[in-house]
Amino acid sequence: MVYTTGLLRKHHMRTTASTLEADAFYELMESRISELLSKIENASLQDIDEEWLTIRVLIDIYRRNDQLLEGLLSPTTTKLERKQIREALAFQRIRIATNRVELERLYAKSHKILQRSVEFLAAADRLVYKRQNNDNPNAPEICGYCMGIGNTARYQCRVCKGKRTVLVNQPPIVCPSCKGTGRWTTERLKKPGLALCKICRGTGWERAVNEGNRG
């Protein structure tokens, strides 16, 4: 199951002239992660561990790419900042279209890969936890506050402490107050802010349990 490592290595070692186009690479990764998710229930812990380490690296890469692409799409980004963003993406061998429509499409693909990668890590975390804690009524679920990334604005997530998942009593029920975002919605802005949801304490789940109970 270490095929993902090979894809990641190829993506970074190719020269600009011969590199995979971003679209092609995203399609390869999406296909691979979908395959992993479909096979994870029958995978050995060793196989899961090998893929888990590689997917963690991918999440960090795509999270950074998401931030850069968001910067290119933002109307408040200065000309100098746009130049710096393009240089950062070029360093990662990612070709960026100047057309906004194409840029939005690329951003959507990158974000989808990020979400799928997070889903794989959460599924792997749940499987390992259940195999090690057969009779435990709890299981790891994606942290609502950081959306399974493990950090927010370059800082470690204060809810999951970088673990990407939180322990939740099963079956999981999304917090009805924050709708799973883990963030408190202010009356003035009518949208989630940075403050933790007062009901679920930022986890995004109605029945999250103390992490000290993780087996």
C-alpha positions as CSV (number, residue, x, y, z in Angstrom):
1,M,0.0,0.0,0.0
2,V,3.0,2.3,-0.2
3,Y,2.1,3.4,-3.7
4,T,1.2,6.9,-2.4
5,T,4.8,7.5,-1.3
6,G,5.9,6.9,-4.9
7,L,3.4,9.5,-6.2
8,L,4.5,12.0,-3.7
9,R,8.2,11.5,-4.5
10,K,7.6,11.8,-8.3
11,H,5.6,15.0,-7.8
12,H,8.6,16.7,-6.1
13,M,11.5,15.3,-8.0
14,R,10.4,16.1,-11.6
15,T,11.8,19.2,-13.2
16,T,9.4,22.0,-14.2
17,A,9.7,21.0,-17.9
18,S,8.6,17.4,-17.3
19,T,6.5,17.7,-14.2
20,L,3.0,16.3,-14.0
21,E,0.3,19.0,-14.5
22,A,-1.5,19.9,-11.3
23,D,-4.7,18.5,-12.7
24,A,-3.2,15.1,-13.5
25,F,-1.5,14.8,-10.1
26,Y,-4.7,15.8,-8.3
27,E,-6.6,13.1,-10.2
28,L,-4.0,10.5,-9.4
29,M,-4.1,11.4,-5.7
30,E,-7.9,11.4,-5.6
31,S,-8.1,8.0,-7.2
32,R,-5.5,6.6,-4.8
33,I,-7.2,8.0,-1.7
34,S,-10.6,6.7,-2.8
35,E,-8.9,3.2,-3.3
36,L,-7.4,3.4,0.2
37,L,-10.7,4.3,1.8
38,S,-12.5,1.4,0.1
39,K,-9.8,-1.1,1.3
40,I,-9.1,0.3,4.7
41,E,-11.4,-2.1,6.7
42,N,-9.4,-5.1,5.6
43,A,-5.9,-3.5,5.7
44,S,-3.3,-4.5,8.3
45,L,-2.1,-2.1,10.9
46,Q,1.3,-2.0,9.2
47,D,-0.2,-1.0,5.9
48,I,-2.3,1.6,7.5
49,D,0.7,3.0,9.3
50,E,2.8,3.3,6.2
51,E,0.1,5.1,4.2
52,W,-0.9,7.2,7.2
53,L,2.5,8.8,7.4
54,T,2.5,9.7,3.7
55,I,-1.0,11.1,3.8
56,R,-0.1,13.3,6.8
57,V,2.6,14.9,4.6
58,L,0.1,15.4,1.8
59,I,-2.3,17.1,4.1
60,D,0.3,19.6,5.2
61,I,1.2,20.2,1.5
62,Y,-2.4,20.7,0.4
63,R,-3.3,22.8,3.4
64,R,-0.4,25.2,2.4
65,N,-1.5,25.1,-1.2
66,D,-5.1,25.9,-0.2
67,Q,-3.9,29.0,1.7
68,L,-1.8,30.1,-1.3
69,L,-4.6,29.6,-3.8
70,E,-7.0,31.4,-1.5
71,G,-4.5,34.3,-1.5
72,L,-4.5,34.5,-5.3
73,L,-8.3,34.5,-5.4
74,S,-8.7,37.1,-2.7
75,P,-9.3,40.7,-4.0
76,T,-7.4,42.1,-1.0
77,T,-4.1,40.4,-2.0
78,T,-1.5,42.9,-3.2
79,K,0.4,42.7,-6.4
80,L,3.6,41.9,-4.6
81,E,1.9,39.2,-2.5
82,R,0.5,37.6,-5.6
83,K,4.0,37.4,-7.1
84,Q,5.3,35.8,-3.9
85,I,2.5,33.3,-3.9
86,R,3.1,32.3,-7.5
87,E,6.8,31.8,-6.8
88,A,5.9,29.6,-3.8
89,L,3.6,27.5,-5.9
90,A,6.2,27.3,-8.7
91,F,8.8,26.0,-6.2
92,Q,6.4,23.1,-5.6
93,R,6.2,22.4,-9.3
94,I,2.6,23.6,-9.6
95,R,1.7,25.5,-12.7
96,I,-0.9,28.1,-12.0
97,A,-3.2,29.5,-14.7
98,T,-3.7,33.2,-14.9
99,N,-7.4,32.8,-15.8
100,R,-9.5,33.2,-12.7
101,V,-12.0,30.4,-13.7
102,E,-9.1,27.9,-14.1
103,L,-7.6,29.1,-10.8
104,E,-10.9,28.5,-9.0
105,R,-11.2,25.1,-10.5
106,L,-7.7,24.2,-9.4
107,Y,-8.4,25.5,-5.9
108,A,-11.6,23.3,-5.8
109,K,-9.6,20.2,-6.8
110,S,-6.8,20.9,-4.3
111,H,-9.4,21.4,-1.5
112,K,-11.2,18.2,-2.4
113,I,-7.9,16.2,-2.2
114,L,-7.3,17.9,1.2
115,Q,-10.8,16.8,2.5
116,R,-10.4,13.2,1.1
117,S,-6.9,12.9,2.8
118,V,-8.5,14.0,6.1
119,E,-11.2,11.4,5.6
120,F,-8.6,8.7,5.2
121,L,-6.7,9.7,8.3
122,A,-9.8,9.8,10.3
123,A,-10.9,6.4,9.0
124,A,-7.5,5.0,9.8
125,D,-7.5,6.5,13.3
126,R,-11.0,5.0,14.0
127,L,-10.0,1.6,12.7
128,V,-6.8,1.4,14.8
129,Y,-8.7,2.7,17.8
130,K,-11.5,0.1,17.5
131,R,-9.0,-2.8,17.0
132,Q,-7.2,-1.8,20.2
133,N,-10.3,-0.9,22.2
134,N,-13.0,-3.5,21.2
135,D,-15.5,-2.8,24.0
136,N,-15.0,1.0,24.1
137,P,-18.2,2.9,23.1
138,N,-16.1,5.8,21.8
139,A,-14.2,6.4,18.6
140,P,-12.2,9.2,17.0
141,E,-14.0,11.6,14.7
142,I,-12.7,14.6,12.6
143,C,-12.1,17.7,14.7
144,G,-14.7,20.3,13.8
145,Y,-12.6,23.3,14.7
146,C,-9.6,22.6,12.5
147,M,-11.5,20.3,10.1
148,G,-9.0,17.5,10.6
149,I,-6.0,19.6,9.5
150,G,-4.4,19.7,13.0
151,N,-3.7,23.4,12.9
152,T,-5.4,26.7,12.3
153,A,-3.5,29.8,11.0
154,R,-0.2,28.1,11.5
155,Y,-0.8,27.3,15.1
156,Q,-1.6,23.9,16.6
157,C,-5.4,23.4,16.9
158,R,-6.4,24.2,20.5
159,V,-9.2,21.6,20.5
160,C,-7.5,18.4,19.2
161,K,-4.0,19.5,20.1
162,G,-2.8,18.6,16.6
163,K,-4.2,15.0,16.6
164,R,-6.7,15.9,13.8
165,T,-9.4,13.9,15.5
166,V,-11.4,14.0,18.8
167,L,-12.9,11.2,20.8
168,V,-16.7,10.9,20.4
169,N,-19.3,8.7,22.0
170,Q,-20.8,6.5,19.3
171,P,-22.9,6.9,17.2
172,P,-21.6,10.4,16.5
173,I,-24.0,13.3,16.5
174,V,-23.1,16.6,15.0
175,C,-23.3,19.5,17.4
176,P,-26.7,21.2,16.7
177,S,-25.4,24.6,17.8
178,C,-22.4,25.0,15.5
179,K,-23.4,22.5,12.9
180,G,-20.1,20.7,13.2
181,T,-17.8,23.8,12.7
182,G,-16.7,23.9,16.3
183,R,-17.0,27.7,16.2
184,W,-19.4,30.0,18.1
185,T,-21.7,32.0,15.8
186,T,-21.9,35.6,16.9
187,E,-25.3,37.4,16.7
188,R,-23.7,40.4,15.2
189,L,-21.9,38.7,12.3
190,K,-24.4,35.8,11.9
191,K,-21.5,33.5,10.9
192,P,-18.9,31.3,12.8
193,G,-16.0,33.2,14.4
194,L,-12.8,32.1,16.1
195,A,-14.3,31.5,19.5
196,L,-15.0,27.9,20.5
197,C,-18.6,26.7,20.4
198,K,-19.9,26.9,23.9
199,I,-21.9,23.7,23.5
200,C,-19.4,21.2,22.1
201,R,-16.2,23.0,23.2
202,G,-15.0,23.3,19.6
203,T,-15.1,19.6,18.8
204,G,-18.1,19.9,16.4
205,W,-19.7,16.8,18.1
206,E,-22.5,16.7,20.6
207,R,-21.1,13.8,22.7
208,A,-17.3,14.4,22.6
209,V,-15.5,12.9,25.6
210,N,-12.4,13.9,27.5
211,E,-9.3,13.0,25.5
212,G,-7.9,11.6,28.7
213,N,-10.2,8.7,28.1
214,R,-8.6,7.8,24.8
215,G,-7.3,4.2,25.2
